[in-house]
Amino acid sequence: MGKERLAWGILGTGSIAKVFARGVAGSETGRLVAVGSRERATAERFGEEFGIPRRHASYDALLADPEVQAVYIATPHPFHAEWSIRAAEAGKHILCEKPLTINQPQAMAVIEAAQRHDVFLMEAFMYRCHPQTTRLVELIRDGAIGDVRMIFATFSYDADPNLESRIYDQQYGGGGILDVGCYPMSMARLIAGVATGQRIAEPIEVTGCGQLGPESRVDEYAIASVRFPGGILAQLATGVHAQGENIVRIVGSTGTIVVPDPWVPSPHGGVTRIIVERNNDEARQEIVIEASKDLYAFEADTVAAHLSERQAPEMSWDDTLGNMAALDRWRAAIGLTYDLEQPAAVAPVSGRALAVRATRPIPTSTMEGIGKPISRLVFGADNQVNMPHAAVMFDHFFEQGGTCYDTAHEYQDGVCERLLGQWIKNRGIREQVVILDKGAHTPHCTPGYVTPQLLESLERLQTDYVDIYMLHRDNLEIPAGEFIDVLNEHKRAGRIRVFGASNWSIPRFEEAQAYARAHGLAGFAALSNNFSLAQMIEAPWAGCLASSDAESRAWLTRTGMPLFPWSSQARGFFAGTAHPDNRSNAELVRCWYSDDNFARLERAKQMASERGVLPINIALAYVLYQPFPTFPLIGPRTLAETRVALRALDVQLSPEDVQWLQDGTK
């Protein structure tokens, strides 16, 4: 008896769904068992046409069908992310039509869902699964044209300028770059990667120009110039209102390769050709590739072949993330932002209202004067550059039970505060989150700057108050009491709930506390200095202080002062690259390289191996398990980094474990 065929459901009934249905019917591994549409009638018609027995009048019903093992998502672009996430939650393997999502942050969310629910996921670039592409890769790898120098790739067509068509519709992610420009970009990254000894290559530079329709406001045609490592350049063209040649030409040091039909090779099986022309040789080589089956049958069989790996090498998750990032850069170069990406419009990628969804949420604690639970991990809202990225990162942290977000007047000239404030407003969760904001950074570290900066921060954050307000730096030329006076003014006015200090020494902190007690005022409620398993040798930025030394630990233990440590994982010292012989990261070397810290790293590695986690998880757990309250700040830039950080919550340390990690004694 042969292996049981993979049971496919098709989500959506448009033209591409029909093409894939024919492909599955001709595949060696798949069978069509169900289709889902928004209407019963269209599901019935589709099922009749392709002999599909199970016909559902909603996408949810399709995903709930126990007979369906894998789904092909064939909706318009803006719905790919939502239904891919829901498919992952339903335990279905996923082949999603390209582009996987509207932008790279959404793609992160989809991949995170696939990983969390342990399902297969692939972006449906069918040409990557065809033997023609396999042969092309072999030619480049074998040096058929020497060193690759230039890549020219075009995929464009001329569609009637119908503003009601999804192709020209802003709300549907219309335009050429997402619809078909994703093909040339993915091909260029593939060829440049193979040419430089990798699977794929990421652009060093992406520039371009494009024609945005005056009514459609989407890219009707566009060109990108891309620079890759190894001196490889690419010129890419796309469009929905300009018929292109639609070929790939690769120029090398000893010749040229032309792929006449790169994107839809032998759609129903048959012969395709790759042409190799070598310099100073009039004869050209025509390489014939015979395809035994439908183009989309290759794609369906690729999914089945790699189910156990959860991703396929033909289009891996990293490949998708890289391609989406490159497309984002191309759109940015021509000034194309979709309406749904505007700050006030960015909704949760899942399509659902924001809520805590983790089975084991981030634990919380309390602080006097806050009146809300504070998550033991604090999200650093300091490296997001646009709302799509910020929203995906902030949403995910909230869904894991995170409540506290850290930002500052100083960060990116206010961009970070504006993004955080807009996100909180969009989600309607001001009373569910704790904002930790900072001001009075050097050279503006004076009591006189506190008021205008705080008022500006509140405006950027679109809120009447900040839960925790920190002085970002200290100024030893000013008596500590002057800072206490102005902070109390704002506390009395309701603009801040509690306040604290970042990068203040213990003596200065105590000076401020003594002044507050003597004058019947509120004192500092928290400290935010560096604290980590690795002790800071030199500050990464001027004016920064650490409290990892024995004297500071003793003071924190004695006073019970809450600590919000920045760089709680020593800025990557425990992430896997730190080694006495690896000096490529100048900051890491300058700030963290010491014999004592490398000894701590070795102990973290040993404990991590014993407990089945990563050394960086041990390092973060060390901060969490101090004998005084800690709320470590983490600064992930990707959802994968957030996921890794959260694994620290699975680690439990005894006081003896903490002592051993610290100095090797128990």
N, C-alpha and C positions, 0 to 999 in steps of 0.2 A: 504494500500500500504506500502511495506517495505521500509526501508531506502535505499537511492540510494547508490550503491556500488562505492568505490573509484576507479577512473580511473587511471590505471597504464601505464606508458611507461617504456620500458627497454632500457637502454643506454649501448650498447655493445651486442655482440652476441656469446660470448664464452660459454664454458661448464657450468660455474656457472650461466650464464643468462638463460640457458635452464632449469636448476634445479629450479631456482626461478619462471620461467614461469609456470612450472607444479604446483608449490606451490600456486601461485595466483589463478590458475584455480580451485584448491581445497579449496580455502579459503571461509570464510563466508562473507567477506566484500569487496573483490576486484574483478576487472575485467581488463583484458588486452585490451588496446585500441591502443597502438602504440609501435613500436620498431624503434630504430635508430642505424645505422651502418655507417662505413666509406665508404661503397660501396653499391650501389643499389642492387646488386645481393645477397649479404649476408642478407640484410634486407628482401628481397623478400622470400628467402628460410626460414628464421626464421619465418616470418609472416605466410607462408603456413603451416609450421609444427605445429604452435600453434594457428592458426586461428585468427591472429591479423590483424585487418582491415587496420590500418594506418602504412605505411612502409616508413621510411625516409632514405635518402642516406647520411645523416650527423647527427652528434650529435646536432648541432645548430638547425637544422630543427625540431628535436624531441622536443627540449626545447621551440621552438616557437609555437608548436602545442597547440592551445587553448583547445583541448579536454583532454589533459593530466593534471592530478592533482598532481600526485606523480611519481617520477622516481626512478628506481632501477639502481644504477651505478655499472656496472660489468666490467669495464676496468681493465687493469693491474694496480698495486699499484701506480706507479708514476703519473698516470693521475687522481687519485681519487680527489685530492685537487682541481685541475683546474675545473673539470666538476661539482664537488659539489658546488663550488662557483658560477659557471655560472648558475647552476640549481636554486640556491637560488636567484640570480639576476632575473631569469625568473619567480620567484614566485612559483616554484614547491616544493612540499614536497619531502624529500630526505631520501632514504634508501641506504646507501653506503656500498658496500662490504668491509669486513675487510681486512687489517687494514685501518682505515679511511684515513690515509696518511702515508707518509714515516717516519715522525718524529713528535714529539709533537708540535714544533712551527707551522708546517703546519696545524696540527689539530686545533690549536688556530685560525688560519685564517679562516678555514672552519666554525667553530662554530660561530665566529664573523660575518661571512656573513649570516648564518642562523638567528642569532639574529637580525641583522640589517634589514633583509628583511622579518622577521616574518614568517618563515616557519619551518615545522617540520624537524628534522634531527636525524637519528639514525645510529650508526655503526652496521653492520649486523652480529652480533654474534647470530646465530639462536638458539644455544643451550640454551641461556639465556631466550628464549621465550617458551621453552618446559616445560610441567608440571613436567618432571623428575627433572629439576633444581629447580623448586618451591618446590618440596617435599624434596630435599636435603637441601635446606635452612631451611625448617621447622625442619628437624631432628637436624641440628646443633643448631638452636635457642632454641630448646626444651631440649638440653643437652643429646641427645641420647647416646653420647660417652664421656660425661663429658666435661672437658676443652680440647679444641683443642691444640695439641702440635706440630704436624708435618703434612705437606701436601706433597704428592708425586704425580706429574702429568706429563704425557708424551703425546706428540702428534708428531709423526714422521713417515716418510715413506721413501721408497727407490725408487727413480726415476732414470731412465737411465740418466747417466751423459752427457746429450746433451747440449753443450754450446750455442746452438741456442734456447733452451727452456727458457722461462721467469723465470723458477724456478732457473736456474743457471746463469742468466744474471744480471750483476752488474747494467746495465742501467735500468733494470726493477725492482730493489729492490729485487733481488732474495735471496735465502737462506731460512733456516728454521725458524728463529726467527720471521720475518714478516709474512711469509706464514702461519705457523701453531703454532709457539711458542707463538703467541699472545693469543691462547686459554688457555694453562696452566697458563700463567701469569694472565689472567683475572679471571680464576677460583680460583687461590690462593688468589687474592685480595678480591674476593667475600667471600670465606670461612673465611678468616682471619677477614674480616670486620664483618660478622654476628657473629662470635665467640666472638668478642669484643664489641658487642652491636651497631654496625654501619651497614650501607649499604655496604660499601666497606672499605678496609684498604690500606694505602699506605706504601710501603716498607721503612724500616729504612735503610736497606743495601741491595745492589744487587752486588754480585760477580759472576764470572763464568769463564768458559773456553770453547773454541770451536775450531773446525777444519775448517780452511778456505781453500777452494780448491786452489791449486797452479795456476790453469788456470782460474777458475771461479771467484776467490777472494770473494766468498760469503760463509756464514756459511753452510757447508754441514751437520754438526751436532754440537750441543752445549748443554751445561748444565748450569743452573743458580742455585745459592744458595741465598735464599732470607730470610731476617729477618724482621718480622713484630712486631708491638707493641703487648704487652701481652705475650712475649716469644714464639711466634709462628714462626716456621721455615718451609721453603718450599724448596723442591728440584724439579726443573723443567727440562725436557729434550725435545729437539726438533731436527728435522733434515729433510733433503730432500734426504739423501743418507745413511739412517740407519733405518730399520724397527723397530719400537718400540712396546711396549705392549699396549700403548694407553689407559691407564686406569687412574683413580684418586683414590688414597688411602689416607684417612684422619685418623690420629692416635690421639686418645684422651686419657684422663686420665683413662677412664673406658672401652674403647673399640676401635674398628676400623670400619670405613665405607669404602666400596669399591664400586665404580661406574664403572661397566665393560664397558659401552659404553657411555662415557660422552659427546662426541663431536658431534656425529651424531645419536642421539637416535631415534629409530623407524622412519626412514626417510619417510616412506609411511604410517605411522599410525601403531598402534598395541601396543605390550607390551614391556616395558623395566623393568629393575630390579635394585634395590639398595640393597646391602648386608650389614647388620649390624652384627658385631661379637663383643660380650662383653667379657671382660677379665674373666677368670675362669668359662666360660660357654661354654660347648662343642656345644650346639645348636646355630645355627645362624639364624637370621631373614632375610627373603627375602621379601623385599617390592616391590610389583608389581605396576607399573604405566601404566595405559591404555591411550593411545593417540588416539583420535578420528579422527585425520586428519594428513596430510602431515606436516613434520617438518617445511618446509618453508611457509606453510599455517599459522601456528602459528605465524611466523614472520610477514607476511603481515597483519594478524589480529591485531597484537600488534601495528603496525603503525597506523592503522585505529582507534584503541581504544584510542589513546593518541594524535591525531592530534591537538586538542585544547590546549593541554599543551605544544606543540612544542618539547617535548622530552619524552621518555618513561623511567620509572623506571628500566625496564629490562636492559637498557644500556644507562644511562644518559650521558650528556655532560661531567660532572666532572669525571665520570667513564672512559670515552674514553680518556680524557686528562691524567688521572692518569695512565692508561694502556700504552699509548704511551710514557709517561715519563719513565716508568719502562722498556719498551722495548729499549728505547734509552740508558738507563743505562746498560742493558744487552749487547747491541751491543758494547758499549764503553768498557765493561769489557773484551771482546774478540778481541778488536781492529778492529771492522768492521765499516768503514765509506764508504758510497756510493760515487761514483764519482760525482754525482749531488749535494752532500753536501760539496764538496771541496770549499774553500773560493772563488776561481775565477769562480766557475761554478754555484753558487746559483742564480737562476732566480726568478722573482716574482712568487708567488704561483698561482696567477690567470692566468699565462701564457701570460699576456699582458704587453706591455711596460708601464713603470711607468708614471703615470699622476695624477693630482689632480682630484679626483672623488667625493668629498664631495659636497652636495648640498649647504651647508653653510660652506665654508672653514674657517680655523682658521684665524682671522684677522691679518694683518701685519702692521708694522710701518717702519720708516726709521731712519737711523743714519748717520750723516755727515761722509763721508769718506768710507762708505761701498758700496754704489752703487747698493744694492740689497734690496728687501723687507725682513724684519726680522719678522718672525712669533712672535706674542705676547706670545706664549708659546714656551719654549725651551726644546728640548728633551735631557734628561740626558743619554748620551751614556757611561755609567759607570758601568753597571752591566750585560752586555752581555758576554757570555763565549764562544760562537761558532757562526759561520756564519749563520747557519739556523735560530737560534733565533734572532740574530741581524738583519738579512735581513727582517724577518717578521715584527719585531717591527719598524724598520726604514721605510720600505715600507709603512706601514699603516699610520704612522705619516705624511709622505710626501703626501699620497693620501688625507689626511684630510686638506691639505694646510700648513702643517708645513715645515718651511725652515731652522730653526736654530737647530744645534746639538752641544751639549756641551761635551767635553771630556778633558783629561789631560795626561801629560807625566807620572804622578804618577799612574794612574789607571791600576791595574792588570799587572804591569810591562810592559806596552805597548800594551797589548792585545786589549784593547778598542780602542786605536788609530788605530791599524792595521785593526780591523774589520770595523771601520767607513770608513777608507780610501779605503779599498778594495770594500766596498759596493758602495761608490761614484764612484769609477772607473768602477765597473761592470755596474752601471746604466747610466754612462756617463752624470752626472748631476752636475759637479763641479761648473758651473756658476749659478746653480739654488739653491744652498744651501749655508748657512752661517755656517762656522766652528768656534766655540768658543773653543779655546784650552788654556790650562794653563800649566805653568811650574814654576820652582824655588820653589819647595815645601821644607819645612823644612825636613832635615837639610841642604839641598842644596839651601837655599834661599840667594843667593849672586849674584851680577851682573856677576861674572865669570861663574856661572853655566847657565845663561840664554842662551848664545850662543850655547854651545854644546847640551843642552836639546832641544832648538828650532829646531836646524838642525836635530836632531834625530827624533823629532816629525814630521817634514815635510817629512822625509823619510818614517816613518811609515804610515803617512796619504797619501803618494803618491801624494803630491801636492807641488807647488812652493810657496804657500803663505797660511797664515791663515787669515781669515777675522777679527776676534777679538782675540787678545792674552792677557791673563790675568796672572799677577803674582799670584801664588797660595797662597802664604803666604807673610808676611812682616818680616823683620829683623831689629829690632830697633837699632842694633849696626851699621848699615850702613846708611849714609845720603841718603835721598830719591832721591836726584839729581843723584846719581850714577846709580840708576835703570833707571831713565829717559834717561840718556845718552846712555846706551846700547840699550834700546828699540827704541830710535830714529835711531840708526845705522841700525837696522833691518827694520824699517819702510822705511828709505831712500833706502835700498837695495830691497824693494818690497816684503820682506818675510812676513810682516804683514801689514794689512790695517790700523787698529787702535789698540790701546792697552788700558788696564785698570788694575785694581787691585782687588783681592779677599781677603777678611779678612784683610782689612786695616782700621785703625781708621780714623775718619774725620780729626783730626789734622795732621796726617801723610799724608793723601791724599792731604790736602791743602798745606803742605810743598812741595810735589812733584809738584803741580800745580804752586806754586810760583816760584820754580826753573825753570820750563819750560818757564814761561813767561819772566823771567829775562834773559834767555839765547836764546830766540827766537826759542824755540823747541816746538814740539808737546807735549801736556800733556795727562793725562789720559782722555779717552773718555767714560769710564763707570766704575761702581763700582759693585762688586759682593759679597755682604755680605748677611747673613741670614736676611730675612724679612718675617714676617707672622703675621696672626691675633693673634696667641699665641706668647707671648714674651719669648725668650729663657732665661731660668734661669741659665743654665750652658751649655757650648759648648759640643756637642757630641764628638768633636775631639780637641785636643790641638791646640791652635793658631787660632781658629775660632772666628769670631766676628759677631755680629748682629747689625742691624740698625733699629730695630722696635721701639726704644724709641722715645719720643716726640722731643728731641733735634735733633736727626738724621733725623726724618721725616721733621722737619722744614728746616733743611739744604738742604735736597733733593728737597723740594718744592721750596726753594729760588733759588737754582742753576740750577734746571731742569736736574741734572745729571742722565742719564739713569742707572737704577738699574737692575741687573740680579740676583735676589735673589735665593739662594739655600735653600732647605728644605722649600719651599714656603707654604707647607701645614703642617708644624711643624712635619714632619716625622711620620705622622699617628695619631697625637693627635686628629684630627677631624674625624677619620675613623670609630669610633664606639666602640672602646675598652677602651678608656680613662675614668676612673672613680676613684674617691678618694679611693675607697676600692679595686680597681684592681691594684695591684702592681707587676704583673707578668713580665711586660716589664721594666727592670731596666733602660734602656736608656730613655724611655719615662718619667718615674718617675723622674729621675735625671735632665733631661733637660727641662721639660715642666710642671711638676705638681706644680701648685700654685693656690691659691684662685682666683686671678685675671684671670688666664687662664681658670679655670673651669667656671667662670662667663661668659667669652667670648664664651666658648663652649655652654653654655645654650642659649645664645642669638643666636648663629649660628643655633642651633637646632630649636629654635622657628621660625626664619626666613625661614629655610629650609622647615619646615612643612607648613608654609603659602604659599610657592612658589612651592611646589611639587618637590623639589630637595633634595640632601643630604647635611648634614652639611659641608662635605669636599668641596662641590661645592661652598658653601657660603664663606668658608675660602679662596679658590683660587680666587673667584671673588673680595673679599676684596683687595687682592694684585693687581689685574688688574685695580681696580678703584681708585688708589691713584692719588693725584694731581700732580704727577711727572711721567715720563716714566718708566714703569716696564715691564720686560720680564721674568716672573717667570720660573724657572727651575722645570721640573717635572721628576720623575724617575720611570715610570711604568715598571714592569717586565713582565706583561702579557697584551694582547690586551684588556682584560676586564678592567684592571686598566686604560689603556689609554681612553677607552670609558667613564668611570666614570669621569675622569679628564676633558674631553671635555665638559661635561654637565655644567661646570662652565661658559662656553661661552654663555649659554642661560640665565644667570642671569644678570640683570641690576641693578646697585646700584646707588643711588643718594649720593651726599656728606653727606646728613643727615643720610642715611643708613650706610655709612662707619663710621661716627662718633659714631653712636649708637652701632655698632658691637664692636668698639674699647673701648668705656668707658661707654656705657649705657645711654648717653645723646644725645639729638637732638637739 
